[in-house]
Amino acid sequence: MKSTGIIRRVDELGRVVIPIELRNKFGISEKDPIEIYVEGSNIVLRKFEPNCIFCGNSKNLSEYKGKLVCEKCLEKLSKIKSE
């Protein structure tokens, strides 16, 4: 992990402001969803991108019964049905 040298304080409501330079670098706009997870002893923030429920791919997604599935996994699933 690379340090940016930027330090922010947590406010009384538990909020932290992400600097504009970082938001611009990662394409984060106002109202964009941010994914928060723990990796070891670190809290990691990243722009949320919907992913395939099977392989995690975020491109060429289709929705099936409320779940996102990529083209490749859809193809594999269609082969299972026809066997």
Phi, psi and omega in degrees: 000136183259132179283140178265344183081003180264131178238134177231147176266149174279130180278180185295344177261006178084015182268150175230133178274129176270122183303146182303324180300319179287321178298318178295316181301322184257009176066037180262122180250169177304136179077000176293141176286140179242130178272134180239125177213169182252134177231100186066237179259017181250145170263125184246133176247137172208154179297130181286130173231126178301143183230158173298135181290343181266311188244349179087000178297145181247011181245150177054056182267144173235153179260133176225116181050044176080004180244147179266133181225134180280167181304314183297317180290325176299319179298315179297320179295321180295328178290326178296317181297323184276351180277000000 
